[in-house]
Amino acid sequence: DSGVTQTPKHLITATGQRVTLRCSPRSGDLSVYWYQQSLDQGLQFLIQYYNGEERAKGNILERFSAQQFPDLHSELNLSSLELGDSALYFCASSPGVRPRGYQETQYFGPGTRLLVL
Amino acid sequence: GQSLEQPSEVTAVEGAIVQINCTYQTSGFYGLSWYQQHDGGAPTFLSYNALDGLEETGRFSSFLSRSDSYGYLLLQELQMKDSASYFCAVHGAGSYQLTFGKGTKLSVIP
């Protein structure tokens, strides 16, 4: 158990819909990362938040957005869902105290499996 | 940008040694991490190299050659529970994000 929690574990929805995935980081971690994992693309970095502010952006679609709240939990919002958005969505956290580029181990949550029908 | 290459699948016998290679191309490089992921599970951190050479953690070792843009993960005394996917990931210089390879699926057979 990494200490990172994600809800829900599974989500089934229809195309065109909107969903919200929730993540609570490990106690004390200030950085939260979101990743998408699909069979053919591996783990794709989407976005990072640090202490409530966006810190880095990866391959995140405009239909997707995220935020980190004052209690440090984070939400990933996926809208106008398409079949291709079906994937595992992971949240990870790290202390966030090291400078840019320095290694911080990222601790991954159990993931949310999204199926868009 | 950054790209990483690793073999898609490797099969090895229980008790043996296996090496999973990773080559990377990046505009800036700080270090290379390795993560393990069992089917249906979350990635978990295994090892990290920022400097050239070998880092050993129990049965697992990781090696980095910055001049060759190359690293590998070495798993010794393979156990059935080591069957999983293994990902290398680059820490880019001046970047907060990790860029992952597509993973190597390791199957350990009796």
Interface residues (C-beta under 8 A of the other chain):
Chain A: S2 S31 Y33 Y35 Q41 G42 L43 Q44 F45 Q48 Y50 R55 A56 G58 F90 A92 R100 G101 Y102 Q103 T105 Q106 Y107 F108 G109 P110 G111
Chain B: G28 Y30 G31 S33 G41 A42 P43 T44 F45 Y48 A50 F87 A89 H91 G92 A93 G94 S95 Y96 Q97 L98 T99 F100 G101 K102 G103
